[in-house]
Amino acid sequence: MSTQPRAEFVAEELSEQAVHDYLAAHPDFFEQHAALLDRLNLPHASGSAVSLIERQVSMLRQKDLKLERQLKDLIQVARENDVLAAKIHELALQLMAAGDLGSTVAAIEEALRSGFGADQAVLVLFGNADLFDDIDAGRFFRVVQREDESLSPFSTFLEGSSARCGRIRDSQRDFLFHQDANDIGSGALVPLGDDAEIGFLAVGSVDGDHFHPGMSIDFLTRLGDMIAVALKRF
């Protein structure tokens, strides 16, 4: 009695990666095999089992929370930018109303101190100090010849054309902030005019991380441009 050979089906062992790749290529697989979902369980953190659908819902919730945090961060940044824009607008109005150099310098100092909350700030102009004897702005206002040796620690900054943020070198802090130098943890240097032709603005913070190299300098650049235009009138 002869027998017909039976067709044997040998299931090759599938790797985890193969299963992963197949499901990734067929995201509707479980829609076509909905009954299979009832037989799939994933371990829960507590030790009990949850269905695949429950796990997917949990993952979606986690993603939703992440997106919500990102949205809150963006909203916070937008609000802070709105506040800065309003302060810049107010300073612009004050600078336009200033009728002389003294009132212009006073408006800049007041804005930095109260409006922008700077712990320390110094406005350095290049020129002959004898021509500015009538400007009484205390330690905020400094006039020095650009070739003065005291400015050598700023040579690299003055050769550039953009604002710089981060930790300020000891020699720079000593020149700018004198007895308050040790209190300054970070700072920003803002050129005034092309290649700092007029001078520069220095803003210091006691917080060592307040000004850092990775921060955006757009606001500082706009502030420097506006101050430079106001100063050029006199």
C-alpha positions in Angstrom: 0.0 0.0 0.0 1.6 3.2 -1.1 1.2 6.4 0.8 1.4 9.9 -0.6 4.0 12.0 1.1 2.4 14.7 3.3 3.4 18.3 2.7 5.2 19.4 5.8 5.3 23.0 6.8 8.3 23.9 8.7 8.0 27.2 10.5 11.3 29.0 10.6 12.1 30.7 13.8 11.6 34.4 13.5 13.9 36.8 15.1 12.6 39.7 17.2 13.9 42.1 14.7 12.0 40.3 11.9 8.8 40.6 13.9 9.5 44.2 14.6 10.2 45.0 11.0 7.1 43.3 9.8 4.8 45.1 12.2 6.5 48.4 11.4 5.8 47.8 7.7 2.3 46.7 8.4 0.9 49.1 11.1 -2.7 47.8 10.3 -1.8 44.2 11.1 -3.9 44.1 14.3 -6.8 45.7 12.6 -6.9 42.7 10.3 -6.4 40.3 13.2 -8.3 42.0 16.0 -8.9 38.7 17.9 -5.2 38.3 18.4 -5.1 41.4 20.6 -7.0 39.5 23.3 -4.2 37.0 23.5 -1.3 39.5 23.8 -0.2 40.8 27.1 2.7 43.0 28.2 4.2 43.0 31.6 3.2 45.9 33.8 5.6 47.8 36.0 3.7 46.4 39.0 4.1 42.8 37.8 0.6 42.3 36.6 -0.2 42.1 32.9 -1.8 44.7 30.7 -3.1 44.3 27.2 -1.3 45.7 24.2 -4.1 48.3 23.7 -3.7 49.4 27.3 0.1 49.7 26.8 -0.5 51.7 23.7 -2.9 54.0 25.5 -0.3 54.5 28.3 2.4 55.3 25.7 0.1 57.9 24.1 -0.5 59.5 27.4 3.2 59.8 28.1 3.7 61.4 24.7 0.8 63.7 25.4 2.4 64.8 28.7 5.7 65.4 26.9 4.0 67.5 24.3 2.1 69.4 27.0 5.3 70.2 28.8 6.9 71.4 25.5 3.9 73.5 24.8 4.1 75.1 28.2 7.8 75.8 27.7 7.1 77.5 24.4 4.3 79.5 25.9 6.6 80.7 28.7 9.3 81.7 26.2 6.7 83.6 24.1 5.5 85.4 27.2 9.0 86.3 28.2 9.7 87.6 24.6 6.5 89.7 24.8 7.8 91.3 28.0 11.2 92.0 26.5 9.6 93.5 23.4 7.5 95.8 25.6 10.6 96.9 27.5 12.5 97.5 24.3 9.6 99.6 23.0 9.5 101.6 26.2 13.3 102.2 26.1 13.0 103.3 22.4 10.4 105.9 23.4 12.6 107.2 26.2 15.6 107.4 23.9 13.6 109.3 21.2 12.4 111.8 23.9 15.9 112.4 25.3 17.2 115.8 24.2 20.9 115.4 25.0 23.6 112.8 25.7 23.1 113.1 29.5 19.4 112.2 29.4 20.2 109.5 26.9 22.7 107.8 29.1 20.4 108.2 32.1 17.6 106.5 30.1 19.8 103.6 29.2 21.0 103.1 32.8 17.5 103.2 34.2 16.2 100.7 31.6 19.0 98.2 32.4 18.7 98.6 36.1 15.0 98.5 36.6 13.5 97.4 33.3 15.8 94.6 32.5 17.0 93.7 36.0 20.7 93.9 35.4 22.8 93.4 38.5 25.6 95.5 37.1 26.0 97.5 33.8 28.6 99.7 32.3 28.4 101.8 29.2 31.9 102.3 27.6 32.3 105.0 25.0 35.4 105.6 23.0 36.7 109.1 23.0 38.3 111.9 25.0 37.1 111.8 28.6 37.5 115.6 28.9 34.7 116.1 26.4 32.2 114.3 28.7 32.8 116.1 32.0 29.2 117.2 32.1 27.8 113.6 32.1 27.2 112.5 35.6 26.3 108.9 35.5 28.5 107.5 38.2 30.2 104.1 37.6 27.7 103.3 34.8 29.4 105.6 32.3 33.0 105.2 31.2 34.9 107.1 28.5 38.2 105.8 27.3 40.4 106.0 24.2 40.0 102.9 22.0 43.8 102.6 21.9 44.0 102.7 25.7 46.0 99.8 27.1 43.3 99.1 29.7 41.1 97.7 26.8 43.7 95.1 25.8 41.6 92.3 27.5 38.8 93.1 25.2 40.8 93.1 21.9 39.3 89.8 20.6 35.8 91.0 21.3 36.4 94.4 19.7 37.7 92.8 16.6 34.4 90.9 16.2 31.0 92.3 15.4 28.6 90.4 17.6 27.6 90.2 21.3 29.2 87.7 23.5 27.8 85.9 26.6 29.4 83.8 29.2 31.9 83.9 32.0 33.9 87.2 31.9 37.7 87.0 32.3 39.1 88.4 35.6 40.9 91.2 33.8 37.7 92.3 32.1 35.6 92.1 35.3 38.2 94.2 37.1 38.1 96.9 34.4 34.3 97.0 34.2 33.0 96.4 37.7 35.9 97.4 40.0 35.1 96.5 43.6 32.0 94.5 42.5 34.0 92.3 40.1 34.0 89.3 42.4 30.2 89.3 42.6 29.8 88.9 38.8 29.3 85.3 37.7 28.5 85.9 34.1 28.1 88.7 31.7 27.3 90.0 28.2 29.4 92.3 26.0 27.4 94.2 23.4 29.2 96.2 20.6 27.7 99.6 19.8 27.9 100.4 16.1 29.8 98.6 13.4 32.9 96.9 14.8 32.0 98.6 18.1 33.0 102.0 16.6 31.2 103.9 19.4 32.0 101.6 22.3 30.3 98.7 24.0 27.8 97.9 26.7 28.6 95.4 29.4 25.9 93.7 31.5 26.8 91.6 34.5 24.8 89.1 36.5 25.7 87.4 39.9 24.2 84.2 38.4 27.0 82.3 36.7 24.6 80.7 34.3 22.4 83.7 33.5 24.6 84.6 30.5 26.0 81.6 28.7 27.5 81.0 25.2 24.6 79.0 24.0 21.9 81.6 24.6 20.3 83.6 21.8 21.9 87.0 21.3 19.1 88.5 19.1 17.7 90.6 21.9 21.2 91.9 22.9 22.0 92.7 19.3 18.8 94.7 18.9 19.4 96.5 22.1 22.9 97.4 21.0 21.7 98.6 17.6 19.1 100.8 19.2 21.5 102.3 21.8 24.1 103.0 19.1 21.6 104.9 17.0 20.5 107.0 20.0 24.1 107.8 20.9 25.1 108.7 17.4 22.8 111.7 17.5 25.1 113.4 20.0 
